[in-house]
Amino acid sequence: MSPYALCFFIFGSFLISQSQGANILAIFSCPSPSHLIIEMSMAKVLAENGHNVTVVTTLKPHVTHKNIKVILIALTVEEQQSWTNTITSLTQTDNTDFVAAMFRGRSLFKQMFEKNRDVMKDPRVKNLYENKDNKFDLVMIGYFLNNFQIGIAQKLKVPVVVATSMFQWDMFNSMLGNPTEVSYVPSMGMQFEKDGKISFIQRLSNFVSSSFLRIFVYLIEQDNAEIYDELYGDDPTMPEYEEINKNVSLVLFNSYAISEGPIRPNVPGVIEVGGIQVKEKPDKLPKEINEFLTNATDGAILLSLGSNIQGSFLNPETVQKMFTVLSSLKQRVIWKWEDLNNTPGKSANILFSKWVPQDDILAHPNVILFINHAGRGGITESQYHGKPMLSLPVFGDQPGNADKMVYEGFGLSMSLLTLEEKPFRDNILEIIENPKYTQKVRDFSKLFRDRPLTARQTVLYWTEYVLRHHGAPHLQSPLLHMNFIAANNLDIYAVLLCALIAVLFINKLIVQCICRKLAGSKKKGTTAKKNNKLKKNE
């Protein structure tokens, strides 16, 4: 074979090997559409680049691709009704205290745990690892308090990449071995000054909040351990629950701390892909929506409270107050409303839509305000497109997201539970008429987009990095392989304390010995003096 032919053969072999995509199993079973949007955006990136992705989900995904195979384990009618009832109750409860809301929302978490557990028991899922004809190279877990699902990667003997719609918080520290820095990294729901001048009261509040979250995380971990034992406890080849985090190669977070904050130390396994669901080029809008926005000469407002909160969940009086205000504006309004046969009213400036392509609408130049529920995905999309916001947070991380958005100067926030017409109208007009909000968020948009790799490129690179390096164990923090005592140097402190006590004890003995000798010498001297005096008297 000639040298040229040999080179051509090697080059051709390289191209063929590169074109062979990996087989990736994605467990995206959280019954929340907003989570699935983020997770499926990551799966689509992999599918578009030649990888075969099998997605296990409880909801029908909007994203499709020829390389994505969906195993749908849908919610039952009873499960859907229970989920609806829980979300409805949360919309009618004050959830501004994040820590209290987390503990209060345990019923919601319980429903998710049970559904996630049932998914792993489904014969179609068990077949994925019991059938030897199925070959997977990587497991991707869509994360929301479901650590026990990582066990399926152990069954398949493959590494794990965790995908989450959340930003980094205490729950992930044990998974990544990331340091907890409560003195200057705000806990979820907390906010620190940008200048770094953190007061004692702020640090104390953060410490208390972080401590309660650790208790919450501990309780969630107990729930996870219990379900893990239920699923895999009878398999002697499976590790203890406490060991499964050691199989996690990295976590893909829906954040970008360099521009968003908070700035904190991170281990290499923290990969931030905030804005992954935002299209680099917006899709063409539906004809009706496009014409409605194009003819909005005074600007347009998008009102969407996310995929979990439907209009029918809200207090009818609150809905009517919102309609009264919005219908009186000169701006056009696109209002996400699920029941088109039972809308709050009719107005020439309001277009009700059962489903809205939120990202594509926010990209339209005539949109000047986004009224949202402060969900992580919606705020990210609004920031990316440079649109100011009025947030109406309901539960979960939403109040904290809203507070941070207001603190950054991107808009205003108010309670949906206590909404009144005048404050609602005043806040809308303040954001529309005061250019400072638009300018702030547009400046941030430039910063948020300025990165060495786009979110899509980052997902692709790091996922393939894990595939190339067979799990990339070198990325893991040593903290993952240390017990609590060693990780916190408690044994060293104990040894030093014992040494200090020993030194003090020895010093005490030495001092006592010296004192006794001195006392003895003094006593002998006194006795000698007395004897001499007696001799003289004789």
C-alpha positions in Angstrom: 0.0 0.0 0.0 1.4 3.4 -1.0 2.0 6.1 1.6 -0.8 8.2 0.0 -3.3 5.3 0.2 -2.3 4.6 3.8 -2.9 8.2 4.8 -6.2 8.2 3.0 -7.2 5.0 4.8 -6.2 6.3 8.2 -8.1 9.6 7.5 -11.1 7.8 6.3 -11.1 5.5 9.3 -10.9 8.5 11.6 -13.9 10.1 9.9 -15.9 6.9 10.2 -15.1 6.5 13.9 -16.0 10.1 14.5 -19.4 9.7 12.8 -20.4 6.8 15.0 -22.5 8.5 17.7 -22.8 7.3 21.3 -25.9 5.6 22.7 -27.2 7.8 25.5 -30.0 7.0 27.9 -31.7 10.1 29.3 -34.0 9.8 32.3 -36.2 12.9 32.3 -39.1 11.8 34.5 -39.8 14.9 36.6 -43.5 15.8 35.8 -42.8 19.5 35.3 -42.8 20.8 31.7 -40.4 23.6 32.6 -37.8 21.1 33.6 -38.3 19.0 30.5 -37.8 22.0 28.2 -34.3 22.5 29.6 -33.4 18.8 29.6 -34.7 18.2 26.1 -32.8 21.1 24.8 -29.6 19.4 26.0 -30.8 16.1 24.4 -31.5 17.7 21.1 -27.9 19.2 21.0 -26.6 15.6 21.3 -29.0 14.2 18.8 -28.2 16.9 16.2 -24.5 16.0 16.5 -25.0 12.3 15.7 -25.7 10.7 19.1 -28.6 8.4 19.7 -30.6 9.5 22.7 -33.3 7.3 24.3 -35.4 9.6 26.5 -37.6 8.2 29.3 -40.2 10.8 30.3 -43.6 11.3 31.9 -44.6 14.2 29.7 -44.8 14.4 25.9 -41.8 16.5 24.9 -42.2 19.4 22.4 -38.6 18.7 21.0 -38.3 16.0 18.5 -35.4 14.6 16.4 -34.8 11.5 14.3 -32.0 10.5 16.7 -34.3 10.8 19.8 -36.4 7.8 20.8 -39.0 8.6 23.5 -40.3 6.1 26.0 -43.4 7.9 27.4 -44.6 6.7 30.9 -47.4 9.2 31.2 -49.1 10.4 34.3 -52.3 8.6 35.1 -55.5 10.6 35.3 -55.3 10.4 39.1 -51.7 11.5 39.2 -52.4 14.4 36.8 -55.3 15.5 39.0 -53.2 15.3 42.2 -50.5 17.3 40.6 -53.0 19.9 39.5 -54.5 20.1 42.9 -51.1 20.6 44.5 -50.1 23.4 42.1 -53.5 25.1 42.6 -53.1 25.1 46.4 -49.6 26.6 46.0 -50.9 29.5 43.9 -53.3 30.4 46.8 -50.6 30.3 49.5 -48.0 32.8 50.6 -44.7 31.1 49.6 -42.4 34.1 49.8 -40.3 32.5 52.6 -38.3 30.1 50.5 -37.1 27.7 53.3 -40.6 27.5 54.8 -42.1 26.9 51.3 -39.6 24.1 50.7 -40.7 22.2 53.8 -44.3 23.0 53.1 -44.0 21.7 49.6 -43.0 18.2 50.8 -46.3 16.9 49.5 -45.4 18.0 46.0 -42.0 16.4 46.3 -43.6 13.2 47.6 -45.7 13.0 44.4 -42.6 13.5 42.3 -40.6 10.8 44.3 -43.4 8.3 43.8 -43.7 8.9 40.1 -39.9 8.8 39.6 -39.9 5.5 41.5 -42.7 4.1 39.5 -40.9 5.1 36.3 -37.8 3.0 37.4 -40.1 0.0 38.1 -41.7 0.2 34.6 -40.9 -3.0 32.6 -39.8 -0.8 29.6 -37.2 0.9 31.8 -36.0 -2.3 33.4 -35.7 -3.9 30.0 -33.1 -1.2 29.1 -30.5 -2.8 31.4 -31.9 -6.4 31.7 -31.9 -6.9 27.9 -28.3 -7.6 27.0 -28.9 -6.4 23.4 -29.3 -2.8 24.7 -26.0 -1.0 24.7 -25.5 2.4 26.3 -22.4 4.5 26.7 -23.7 7.2 29.0 -26.7 8.0 31.3 -28.0 11.5 31.6 -30.3 12.1 34.6 -32.7 15.1 34.5 -32.3 16.2 38.1 -34.8 17.4 40.6 -34.2 15.7 44.0 -34.1 12.2 42.4 -30.6 11.0 43.2 -31.8 7.4 43.5 -32.2 7.2 39.7 -28.4 7.4 39.3 -28.5 3.7 40.2 -29.5 2.8 36.7 -26.1 3.9 35.5 -24.5 1.3 37.8 -26.8 -1.3 36.3 -25.5 -0.4 32.8 -21.9 0.1 34.0 -21.6 3.5 32.4 -20.8 7.1 33.6 -23.4 9.7 34.6 -24.0 13.3 33.5 -26.6 15.2 35.5 -28.7 17.7 33.6 -30.7 20.2 35.7 -32.9 23.2 35.0 -31.7 24.6 38.4 -28.7 26.7 39.3 -26.1 25.4 41.8 -27.2 25.1 45.5 -26.5 23.0 48.5 -28.1 19.8 47.2 -25.3 19.4 44.6 -22.4 19.8 47.0 -22.5 16.2 48.1 -22.8 15.1 44.4 -19.8 17.1 43.2 -17.6 17.6 46.3 -18.0 21.3 45.9 -17.1 23.5 48.9 -19.8 25.2 50.9 -18.9 28.9 51.5 -21.8 30.3 53.6 -19.7 33.4 54.6 -19.9 35.0 51.1 -22.0 32.7 48.8 -25.7 33.4 49.3 -28.0 30.5 49.9 -31.1 30.0 47.8 -33.5 32.9 48.3 -30.8 35.1 49.8 -29.1 38.1 48.2 -25.8 39.8 49.0 -24.4 43.2 48.0 -22.3 43.3 44.8 -19.5 45.3 46.4 -18.7 42.4 48.7 -19.5 44.4 51.9 -21.5 41.6 53.6 -22.8 42.6 57.0 -22.8 40.5 60.1 -26.6 40.3 60.0 -26.5 39.1 56.3 -23.9 36.4 57.1 -26.0 35.3 60.1 -29.2 35.1 58.1 -27.3 33.2 55.4 -25.9 30.8 57.9 -29.4 30.1 59.4 -30.9 29.7 55.9 -28.2 27.4 54.8 -28.5 25.3 57.9 -32.2 24.8 57.4 -31.6 23.9 53.8 -29.1 21.3 54.9 -31.8 19.8 57.1 -34.1 19.8 54.1 -31.4 18.1 52.0 -30.8 15.6 54.7 -34.5 14.7 54.8 -34.6 14.4 51.0 -31.5 12.2 51.1 -33.3 9.9 53.5 -36.2 9.7 51.0 -33.8 8.9 48.2 -32.0 6.2 50.2 -35.3 4.5 51.0 -36.4 4.4 47.4 -33.0 3.3 46.2 -33.1 0.3 48.7 -36.6 -0.5 47.4 -35.4 -0.6 43.8 -32.0 -2.1 44.1 -31.6 -3.4 47.7 -31.9 -7.0 46.7 -29.1 -6.8 44.2 -25.7 -7.6 45.8 -23.8 -6.1 42.9 -25.2 -2.6 43.5 -23.3 -0.2 45.8 -24.7 1.4 48.9 -26.7 4.5 48.3 -24.0 6.7 49.7 -21.6 5.5 47.0 -23.7 6.2 43.8 -22.7 9.9 43.7 -19.1 8.8 42.9 -20.4 7.7 39.5 -21.4 11.3 38.5 -18.9 12.8 36.1 -20.3 16.3 36.0 -23.4 18.4 36.3 -24.8 20.7 33.6 -26.4 23.7 35.4 -28.9 26.1 33.9 -26.8 29.1 35.0 -23.8 31.2 34.0 -22.3 32.6 37.2 -19.6 34.7 35.4 -22.4 37.1 34.4 -25.2 36.1 36.8 -23.4 35.4 40.0 -22.9 34.5 42.7 -19.1 34.2 42.2 -17.9 31.1 44.1 -15.3 28.4 44.0 -16.3 25.5 41.8 -14.8 22.1 41.1 -14.2 21.1 37.4 -17.4 19.0 37.4 -19.6 22.2 37.6 -20.5 23.0 34.0 -22.7 26.0 33.4 -25.0 26.1 30.3 -27.4 28.8 31.2 -29.7 29.7 28.3 -29.4 26.3 26.7 -33.1 26.4 25.7 -32.7 29.7 23.9 -32.4 29.2 20.1 -29.4 30.8 18.4 -31.8 31.8 15.6 -35.5 32.2 16.6 -38.1 30.0 14.8 -40.7 31.6 12.6 -43.7 32.6 14.7 -47.2 31.3 14.0 -49.0 33.6 11.5 -51.6 35.0 13.9 -49.0 35.8 16.6 -46.5 37.3 14.1 -49.2 39.6 12.6 -50.4 40.6 16.1 -46.8 41.6 17.1 -45.8 43.2 13.9 -48.9 45.5 14.1 -48.1 46.4 17.7 -47.1 50.1 17.0 -47.0 50.9 20.7 -45.2 47.8 21.7 -46.3 44.4 23.0 -46.4 42.6 26.3 -46.1 38.9 26.8 -47.9 37.4 29.9 -47.1 33.8 30.7 -47.0 32.2 34.1 -45.2 29.2 32.9 -46.1 25.6 32.1 -47.2 24.5 35.5 -49.5 27.3 36.4 -52.7 27.5 34.4 -55.1 30.4 34.3 -57.8 28.2 35.9 -55.6 27.7 39.0 -55.7 31.4 39.8 -58.2 33.3 41.9 -61.0 34.5 39.5 -61.0 37.9 41.2 -57.2 38.3 40.6 -57.6 37.2 36.9 -60.4 39.8 36.4 -58.2 42.6 38.0 -55.4 41.6 35.6 -57.7 41.7 32.6 -59.1 45.1 33.6 -55.7 46.6 33.7 -54.3 44.9 30.6 -57.3 45.7 28.4 -57.0 49.4 29.2 -53.4 49.6 27.9 -52.4 51.0 24.5 -49.9 48.2 24.1 -50.9 44.8 22.7 -50.8 41.8 25.0 -50.3 38.1 24.3 -51.7 36.2 27.2 -51.0 32.5 27.7 -54.4 31.1 28.6 -55.2 27.4 28.3 -59.1 27.4 28.1 -59.9 29.5 25.0 -63.6 28.8 25.5 -63.5 30.5 28.9 -61.2 33.5 28.7 -61.3 36.4 31.2 -62.9 38.7 28.6 -62.6 40.1 25.1 -60.4 43.0 24.2 -59.0 44.2 20.8 -55.5 44.5 22.3 -55.3 41.1 23.9 -54.6 37.8 22.1 -55.2 34.7 24.2 -53.2 31.7 23.2 -53.3 28.1 24.6 -49.6 27.7 24.0 -46.9 30.4 23.3 -43.5 29.9 21.8 -42.0 32.0 24.6 -38.4 32.2 23.4 -39.4 33.2 19.9 -41.9 35.8 21.1 -39.3 37.4 23.4 -36.9 37.6 20.5 -39.4 39.9 18.6 -38.3 43.5 18.6 -41.8 44.9 19.4 -42.0 43.0 22.7 -41.2 45.6 25.5 -42.3 43.7 28.7 -42.5 40.2 29.9 -44.9 39.5 32.8 -43.9 36.2 34.3 -43.9 34.0 37.4 -40.1 34.3 37.9 -39.4 30.7 36.7 -35.8 30.1 36.0 -36.3 29.4 32.3 -38.4 32.4 31.6 -36.1 34.9 33.4 -33.1 33.5 31.5 -34.9 33.9 28.2 -35.9 37.4 29.0 -32.4 38.3 30.1 -30.9 36.8 26.9 -33.2 38.8 24.7 -32.9 42.0 26.8 -36.5 42.3 27.8 -37.5 43.9 31.2 -39.8 42.0 33.5 -42.7 42.2 36.0 -42.6 39.1 38.0 -45.5 37.5 39.9 -43.8 34.7 41.9 -45.8 31.8 43.2 -43.7 29.0 44.8 -40.4 27.2 44.9 -37.4 29.2 43.8 -39.6 31.8 42.1 -39.6 34.4 45.0 -35.8 34.3 45.2 -35.5 34.5 41.4 -37.8 37.6 41.4 -35.8 39.3 44.2 -32.6 38.7 42.3 -34.1 40.1 39.1 -35.3 43.2 40.9 -31.9 43.6 42.6 -30.2 43.5 39.3 -32.5 46.3 38.0 -34.2 44.3 35.3 -37.7 45.0 36.4 -40.2 44.8 39.3 -41.9 42.2 41.3 -45.2 42.0 43.2 -47.4 39.3 44.9 -49.8 37.5 42.7 -51.7 36.5 45.8 -52.5 40.1 46.9 -52.5 41.7 43.4 -54.6 44.9 43.1 -55.4 46.9 40.0 -53.6 50.2 40.8 -50.2 48.7 41.9 -50.4 46.3 38.9 -51.0 49.2 36.5 -48.4 51.4 38.1 -45.7 48.7 37.9 -46.4 48.0 34.3 -46.3 51.7 33.3 -43.2 52.3 35.4 -41.3 49.5 33.6 -42.5 50.6 30.1 -42.0 54.3 30.6 -38.8 54.3 32.6 -35.9 53.3 30.2 -33.5 52.3 33.0 -35.0 48.8 33.2 -34.7 48.1 29.5 -31.1 49.5 29.5 -30.0 47.4 32.4 -31.3 44.1 31.0 -29.9 44.9 27.5 -26.5 45.6 29.0 -26.7 42.3 30.9 -27.7 40.5 27.7 -24.4 41.4 26.0 -22.5 40.2 29.1 -24.6 36.9 29.3 -23.9 36.1 25.6 -20.2 36.8 25.9 -18.6 33.4 26.5 -15.9 31.2 25.0 -18.4 28.6 24.0 -22.2 28.9 23.5 -24.4 26.9 25.8 -25.0 24.4 23.1 -21.3 24.0 22.3 -20.6 23.6 26.0 -23.2 20.8 26.4 -21.7 18.9 23.4 -18.1 19.4 24.3 -18.3 18.3 27.9 -20.7 15.4 27.3 -18.4 14.1 24.6 -15.4 14.7 26.9 -16.9 12.3 29.4 -17.5 9.8 26.7 -13.9 10.1 25.3 -12.4 9.7 28.8 -14.6 6.9 30.1 -16.3 9.0 32.7 -13.4 11.4 33.3 -12.8 10.4 36.9 -9.9 12.9 37.0 -12.5 15.7 37.1 -13.9 14.5 40.5 -13.1 16.3 43.7 -11.2 14.2 46.2 -13.9 15.3 48.7 -16.2 12.8 47.1 -14.0 9.9 48.3 -13.5 11.2 51.9 -15.8 10.6 54.8 -17.2 13.4 56.9 -14.5 13.3 59.5 -11.6 13.4 57.0 -13.3 16.0 54.8 -13.6 18.4 57.7 -10.2 17.6 59.3 -12.0 16.6 62.5 -9.4 13.9 63.1 -6.6 16.4 62.7 -8.3 18.8 65.1 -8.8 16.0 67.5 -5.2 15.1 67.4 -4.1 18.7 67.8 -6.5 19.1 70.7 -5.2 16.0 72.4 -1.6 17.2 71.8 -2.5 20.6 73.3 -4.1 18.9 76.3 -1.1 16.6 76.7 1.3 19.6 76.6 -0.8 21.5 79.1 -1.0 18.4 81.3 2.7 17.8 81.1 3.4 21.5 81.8 1.1 21.3 84.8 3.0 18.3 86.2 6.3 20.1 85.6 5.1 23.2 87.4 3.6 21.2 90.2 7.0 19.3 90.6 8.9 22.6 90.6 6.6 24.1 93.1 6.9 21.0 95.4 10.7 21.2 95.1 10.7 24.9 95.8 8.3 24.3 98.7 10.5 21.5 100.0 13.6 23.6 99.8 12.0 26.4 101.6 10.7 24.1 104.3 14.2 22.6 104.8 15.7 26.1 105.0 13.1 27.1 107.6 13.7 24.0 109.7 17.5 24.5 109.5 17.1 28.1 110.8 14.9 26.9 113.7 17.5 24.2 114.6 20.3 26.7 114.6 18.3 29.1 116.7 17.7 26.4 119.3 21.3 25.4 119.4 22.3 29.0 120.1 19.7 29.3 122.9 21.2 26.2 124.6 
